[in-house]
Amino acid sequence: MTEPAARDPYLAPDETARRQARLVGRAAGHGALSCLEPGTGDPIVSRVSVGHLPGGEPLLLVSELSPHTGALAADGRCALLLGEPGAGDPLGHPRLMIRARAEPLPAGTPEAALARSRFLERHPGAALYVDFPDFRFLRLRVVSALFNAGFARAYRMNSGDVVESVPEALRAAEERVRTHMNEDHADAIDAIVARQGAQGTGWRVATIDPLGFEAAKGERALRVEFAEAVRAPEGYRAAFVELVRAAQPGS
């Protein structure tokens, strides 16, 4: 008699789950990285600082002295756990586990320059060592993911649920939009962030993509989603105007 197939406990993601996963994953400044030790094949785990490329691919700045750097050079297969535990049971808080393949970003390339800029916006303290000769950037090519959003809300995701393609025109507009918001509309950023439940002033736009942005204050960060995806560079203005409008008292 044939045994019935085991039921997959994970749900298929919808847009709400994808959005929640972005809120958890792209706000993360650090995570637990698992990879395979060369020679033994045994798993090892490291705490790493995390940035993101415009489409959401995780970005690591690694030192040649770190055990995970040699491990990923030998075998790029890895997993990254993202999500901040809060008060109470740590397992009661959302977390995103990404399966990926690590790839180096060759120094001197436009992609490496973009990685450097975005990583420093999220981790300003890394400016002390980012250009040391034994440091380099790795891009994590997402293969799949598991997102636990809470009790009975766990989702199996593919790479397209976690990352998206960003047109070059939108990539090129990011620095200009970020600078304009930070220099001319600092009070608006604080108002937007306050509506998300964050406290204090002095928040700034760190990184932007067509679906939203990360507001940062020191090493703290918060993901804010746009009401609609931005399709062209001029759409960023309308996206931020809508967020500011929604942040006004009585909205």
TIKOLDREN-622604 format. One record per residue (C-alpha): residue number from 1; x, y negated, z. Coordinates in pm, 1 decimal. Each point is the difference from the previous one (the first is absolute). Example, Ala and Ser with C-alpha at 12.3 -4.5 7.8 and 13.67 -1.06 7.14 Angstrom:
2
ATOM | i | xx | yy | zz
ATOM | 1 | 1230.0 | 450.0 | 780.0
ATOM | 2 | 137.0 | -344.0 | -66.0
This chain:
251
ATOM | i | xx | yy | zz
ATOM | 1 | 0.0 | 0.0 | 0.0
ATOM | 2 | 139.5 | -336.9 | -101.2
ATOM | 3 | 58.4 | -240.0 | 285.0
ATOM | 4 | -169.0 | -340.2 | -47.6
ATOM | 5 | 239.5 | -279.4 | -85.9
ATOM | 6 | 92.0 | -218.4 | 294.4
ATOM | 7 | -179.7 | -333.3 | -2.4
ATOM | 8 | 225.9 | -299.7 | -47.8
ATOM | 9 | -42.4 | -210.1 | 315.4
ATOM | 10 | 96.7 | -316.2 | -187.0
ATOM | 11 | -250.6 | -224.6 | -176.3
ATOM | 12 | 33.8 | -146.5 | -347.7
ATOM | 13 | 86.5 | -370.6 | 36.5
ATOM | 14 | -237.0 | -278.4 | -96.8
ATOM | 15 | 86.1 | -368.5 | -37.8
ATOM | 16 | -60.8 | -63.0 | 369.9
ATOM | 17 | 254.1 | 268.3 | 92.7
ATOM | 18 | 252.4 | -138.6 | -249.3
ATOM | 19 | -41.4 | -347.7 | 144.9
ATOM | 20 | 42.1 | 129.4 | 356.5
ATOM | 21 | 313.4 | 186.5 | -105.1
ATOM | 22 | 144.5 | -321.8 | -144.6
ATOM | 23 | -79.0 | -186.2 | 322.3
ATOM | 24 | 196.1 | 260.6 | 196.3
ATOM | 25 | 280.5 | 77.1 | -241.4
ATOM | 26 | 91.5 | -336.8 | -146.0
ATOM | 27 | -2.7 | -180.9 | 332.6
ATOM | 28 | 245.7 | 253.5 | 140.6
ATOM | 29 | 348.5 | -136.7 | 63.7
ATOM | 30 | 145.0 | 329.8 | 111.1
ATOM | 31 | -79.3 | 369.1 | -16.3
ATOM | 32 | 122.3 | 352.9 | 64.6
ATOM | 33 | 186.6 | 146.3 | -297.2
ATOM | 34 | 36.5 | 375.7 | -36.0
ATOM | 35 | 246.7 | 157.8 | -242.8
ATOM | 36 | 214.2 | 313.4 | -37.1
ATOM | 37 | 349.2 | 30.9 | 145.8
ATOM | 38 | 260.0 | 89.9 | -264.0
ATOM | 39 | 149.7 | 344.0 | 46.1
ATOM | 40 | -253.5 | 132.7 | 248.7
ATOM | 41 | -324.7 | -113.1 | -163.0
ATOM | 42 | -132.9 | -72.1 | 348.1
ATOM | 43 | -234.6 | -297.0 | 43.3
ATOM | 44 | 128.5 | -318.3 | 159.6
ATOM | 45 | -193.2 | -312.9 | 98.2
ATOM | 46 | 119.0 | -361.9 | 14.7
ATOM | 47 | -165.2 | -325.8 | 92.7
ATOM | 48 | 36.3 | -239.3 | -293.5
ATOM | 49 | -92.8 | -357.0 | -85.6
ATOM | 50 | -249.0 | -9.0 | -284.8
ATOM | 51 | -81.2 | -250.6 | -272.4
ATOM | 52 | -214.6 | 39.1 | -310.6
ATOM | 53 | 32.6 | -69.7 | -369.4
ATOM | 54 | -290.0 | -192.5 | -160.3
ATOM | 55 | -206.0 | 308.7 | -83.8
ATOM | 56 | 31.6 | 144.2 | 349.6
ATOM | 57 | 295.2 | 237.5 | -40.4
ATOM | 58 | 190.8 | 15.8 | 329.5
ATOM | 59 | 344.7 | -154.8 | 0.9
ATOM | 60 | 291.1 | 94.4 | 228.8
ATOM | 61 | 329.2 | -177.7 | 67.1
ATOM | 62 | 244.1 | 274.9 | 99.3
ATOM | 63 | 357.2 | 16.0 | 124.2
ATOM | 64 | 251.4 | 257.2 | -121.8
ATOM | 65 | 63.7 | 76.0 | 368.1
ATOM | 66 | -356.5 | 118.2 | 62.0
ATOM | 67 | -66.9 | 376.3 | -17.6
ATOM | 68 | -313.8 | -47.2 | -207.0
ATOM | 69 | 194.6 | -186.7 | -272.0
ATOM | 70 | 215.8 | 301.7 | -80.4
ATOM | 71 | -298.0 | 229.9 | 33.1
ATOM | 72 | -205.4 | -196.5 | -253.0
ATOM | 73 | 294.8 | -20.8 | -239.8
ATOM | 74 | 19.7 | 380.3 | 3.1
ATOM | 75 | -376.9 | 59.3 | -11.6
ATOM | 76 | -240.2 | -289.4 | -50.4
ATOM | 77 | -301.2 | 183.3 | 140.4
ATOM | 78 | -126.6 | -176.1 | 310.9
ATOM | 79 | -304.5 | -101.1 | 201.9
ATOM | 80 | -69.7 | -332.6 | 167.9
ATOM | 81 | -243.2 | -48.3 | 288.6
ATOM | 82 | -142.1 | -352.6 | 36.7
ATOM | 83 | -239.3 | -146.3 | 257.0
ATOM | 84 | 21.3 | -172.3 | 336.3
ATOM | 85 | -137.8 | 181.9 | 303.9
ATOM | 86 | -195.7 | -236.8 | 222.9
ATOM | 87 | -154.2 | 28.4 | 343.3
ATOM | 88 | -128.2 | 335.3 | 115.7
ATOM | 89 | 45.5 | 326.1 | -188.0
ATOM | 90 | 263.2 | -44.4 | -277.5
ATOM | 91 | -187.1 | 255.8 | -208.7
ATOM | 92 | -307.5 | -220.6 | 5.5
ATOM | 93 | 165.4 | -260.2 | -225.1
ATOM | 94 | 21.1 | 9.1 | -382.2
ATOM | 95 | 317.1 | 126.5 | -165.3
ATOM | 96 | 116.7 | 64.5 | -353.3
ATOM | 97 | 238.8 | 280.7 | -93.9
ATOM | 98 | 160.2 | -40.3 | -341.8
ATOM | 99 | 178.6 | 275.4 | -189.8
ATOM | 100 | 259.5 | -150.0 | -232.2
ATOM | 101 | 320.2 | 30.9 | -198.1
ATOM | 102 | 273.6 | -248.3 | 88.5
ATOM | 103 | 178.3 | -178.6 | -285.0
ATOM | 104 | 284.4 | -254.3 | 29.0
ATOM | 105 | -46.4 | -345.6 | -149.0
ATOM | 106 | 328.3 | -79.5 | -178.7
ATOM | 107 | 164.1 | -319.9 | 123.1
ATOM | 108 | -13.1 | -292.3 | -240.1
ATOM | 109 | -329.8 | 99.3 | -160.8
ATOM | 110 | -316.3 | -217.7 | 3.4
ATOM | 111 | -176.9 | 271.2 | 201.4
ATOM | 112 | 272.8 | -8.5 | 266.4
ATOM | 113 | -23.1 | -379.8 | 16.2
ATOM | 114 | -376.3 | 23.4 | 44.5
ATOM | 115 | 46.1 | 263.8 | 270.3
ATOM | 116 | 248.4 | -222.1 | 183.4
ATOM | 117 | -231.4 | -301.6 | -10.5
ATOM | 118 | -306.7 | 191.7 | 119.1
ATOM | 119 | 186.0 | 192.1 | 269.6
ATOM | 120 | 147.7 | -317.7 | 149.2
ATOM | 121 | -341.2 | -166.6 | 4.6
ATOM | 122 | -120.5 | 285.2 | 222.7
ATOM | 123 | 325.4 | 43.3 | 195.3
ATOM | 124 | 183.4 | -334.3 | 17.7
ATOM | 125 | 254.8 | 142.6 | 244.6
ATOM | 126 | 125.8 | 236.3 | -270.5
ATOM | 127 | 170.3 | -300.4 | -163.4
ATOM | 128 | 291.6 | 69.5 | 235.6
ATOM | 129 | 86.8 | 327.7 | -172.4
ATOM | 130 | -202.5 | 36.4 | -322.2
ATOM | 131 | 300.5 | -84.8 | -219.0
ATOM | 132 | 251.4 | 221.5 | 180.4
ATOM | 133 | 159.6 | 238.8 | -253.2
ATOM | 134 | -118.8 | 311.0 | 184.9
ATOM | 135 | -369.5 | -100.0 | -15.8
ATOM | 136 | -235.0 | 64.5 | -290.4
ATOM | 137 | -369.2 | 12.3 | -80.3
ATOM | 138 | -205.5 | 311.2 | -60.6
ATOM | 139 | -341.2 | 8.2 | -163.5
ATOM | 140 | -234.9 | 275.1 | 116.9
ATOM | 141 | -193.1 | 134.2 | -299.1
ATOM | 142 | -330.9 | 108.9 | 149.7
ATOM | 143 | -106.4 | 356.0 | -82.0
ATOM | 144 | -303.5 | 31.7 | 228.2
ATOM | 145 | -125.4 | -108.7 | 340.9
ATOM | 146 | -216.3 | 95.1 | 294.4
ATOM | 147 | -190.9 | -280.0 | 170.9
ATOM | 148 | -155.8 | 49.4 | 342.3
ATOM | 149 | -244.5 | -283.9 | 59.6
ATOM | 150 | -146.1 | 141.5 | 322.0
ATOM | 151 | -208.4 | 289.7 | 124.8
ATOM | 152 | -142.1 | 204.7 | -291.0
ATOM | 153 | 134.1 | -257.6 | -250.0
ATOM | 154 | 312.6 | 153.3 | -152.3
ATOM | 155 | 70.4 | -39.4 | -371.4
ATOM | 156 | 221.8 | 176.9 | -251.2
ATOM | 157 | 139.0 | -257.6 | -243.2
ATOM | 158 | 200.7 | 5.1 | -319.6
ATOM | 159 | 257.2 | -258.1 | -103.9
ATOM | 160 | -263.5 | -210.7 | -177.3
ATOM | 161 | -191.0 | -39.9 | 325.2
ATOM | 162 | 306.4 | -150.6 | 169.5
ATOM | 163 | 178.4 | -201.0 | -269.4
ATOM | 164 | -112.1 | -198.6 | -303.5
ATOM | 165 | 163.6 | -148.6 | -306.1
ATOM | 166 | 68.7 | -374.7 | 19.8
ATOM | 167 | 36.3 | -196.6 | -325.7
ATOM | 168 | 326.2 | -187.8 | -42.0
ATOM | 169 | -182.1 | -335.0 | -11.9
ATOM | 170 | -137.4 | 57.6 | 349.8
ATOM | 171 | 337.6 | 113.5 | 130.2
ATOM | 172 | 158.9 | -314.2 | -139.1
ATOM | 173 | -262.1 | -222.3 | 167.3
ATOM | 174 | 48.9 | 141.4 | 350.4
ATOM | 175 | 286.9 | -222.5 | 115.0
ATOM | 176 | -169.0 | -316.6 | -128.9
ATOM | 177 | -331.4 | 82.9 | 168.5
ATOM | 178 | 168.2 | 102.2 | 325.4
ATOM | 179 | 209.2 | -317.5 | 14.8
ATOM | 180 | -301.8 | -220.4 | -73.7
ATOM | 181 | -212.1 | 161.7 | 271.4
ATOM | 182 | 275.5 | -10.0 | 262.1
ATOM | 183 | 111.1 | -356.7 | -68.0
ATOM | 184 | -335.4 | -166.4 | -72.0
ATOM | 185 | -266.4 | 210.5 | 172.7
ATOM | 186 | 147.8 | 134.7 | 323.1
ATOM | 187 | -316.0 | -88.3 | 192.8
ATOM | 188 | -211.3 | 192.7 | -250.1
ATOM | 189 | 215.5 | 311.0 | 46.8
ATOM | 190 | -46.6 | -21.9 | 377.4
ATOM | 191 | -377.2 | -33.6 | -47.2
ATOM | 192 | -14.9 | 301.1 | -231.8
ATOM | 193 | 203.9 | 211.6 | 240.8
ATOM | 194 | -206.3 | -111.5 | 299.7
ATOM | 195 | -312.0 | 129.0 | -174.7
ATOM | 196 | 170.7 | 341.2 | -15.6
ATOM | 197 | 34.0 | -5.0 | 379.7
ATOM | 198 | 368.5 | -96.7 | 28.4
ATOM | 199 | 107.4 | -256.6 | 256.6
ATOM | 200 | 225.2 | -304.4 | -18.2
ATOM | 201 | 125.9 | -236.2 | -266.7
ATOM | 202 | 306.9 | -3.4 | -220.4
ATOM | 203 | -102.8 | 285.9 | -227.0
ATOM | 204 | 133.5 | -3.0 | -356.5
ATOM | 205 | -67.3 | 185.1 | -321.7
ATOM | 206 | 275.2 | 261.0 | -34.3
ATOM | 207 | -95.7 | 215.0 | -297.8
ATOM | 208 | -285.5 | -15.1 | -249.2
ATOM | 209 | -156.1 | 245.5 | -243.6
ATOM | 210 | -318.9 | -9.1 | -210.4
ATOM | 211 | -207.3 | 155.1 | 280.7
ATOM | 212 | 114.4 | -210.2 | 294.1
ATOM | 213 | 296.5 | -122.9 | 199.1
ATOM | 214 | 202.4 | 58.8 | 314.9
ATOM | 215 | 9.0 | -278.7 | 255.0
ATOM | 216 | 306.4 | 13.7 | 223.8
ATOM | 217 | 118.8 | -161.0 | 320.1
ATOM | 218 | 344.2 | 123.5 | 95.2
ATOM | 219 | -18.8 | 378.8 | -23.1
ATOM | 220 | -378.9 | 1.4 | 43.4
ATOM | 221 | -205.8 | 40.0 | -314.8
ATOM | 222 | -362.9 | 23.9 | -102.0
ATOM | 223 | -152.9 | 107.7 | -329.4
ATOM | 224 | -274.0 | -225.0 | -141.7
ATOM | 225 | -205.1 | 119.7 | -297.7
ATOM | 226 | -138.7 | -230.1 | -269.7
ATOM | 227 | -373.3 | 8.8 | -66.2
ATOM | 228 | 75.5 | 104.0 | -359.6
ATOM | 229 | 311.2 | 123.0 | -176.6
ATOM | 230 | 203.9 | -271.2 | -170.4
ATOM | 231 | 31.5 | 59.5 | -374.7
ATOM | 232 | 211.9 | -298.2 | -109.2
ATOM | 233 | 239.8 | -240.6 | 177.9
ATOM | 234 | -255.3 | -281.2 | 12.9
ATOM | 235 | -232.1 | 233.2 | 190.2
ATOM | 236 | 213.1 | -24.5 | 312.6
ATOM | 237 | -129.7 | -350.1 | 67.6
ATOM | 238 | -362.3 | 114.4 | -6.8
ATOM | 239 | 83.8 | 299.8 | 218.9
ATOM | 240 | 156.2 | -214.1 | 273.4
ATOM | 241 | -273.9 | -265.2 | -26.5
ATOM | 242 | -259.3 | 271.1 | 63.9
ATOM | 243 | 192.3 | 126.1 | 305.7
ATOM | 244 | 22.7 | -352.4 | 139.2
ATOM | 245 | -371.3 | -56.3 | -58.7
ATOM | 246 | -84.0 | 323.0 | 178.2
ATOM | 247 | 219.6 | -105.0 | 293.7
ATOM | 248 | -193.7 | -323.2 | 60.9
ATOM | 249 | -222.1 | -9.6 | 310.6
ATOM | 250 | -352.2 | 110.7 | -81.6
ATOM | 251 | 98.8 | 191.0 | -313.0
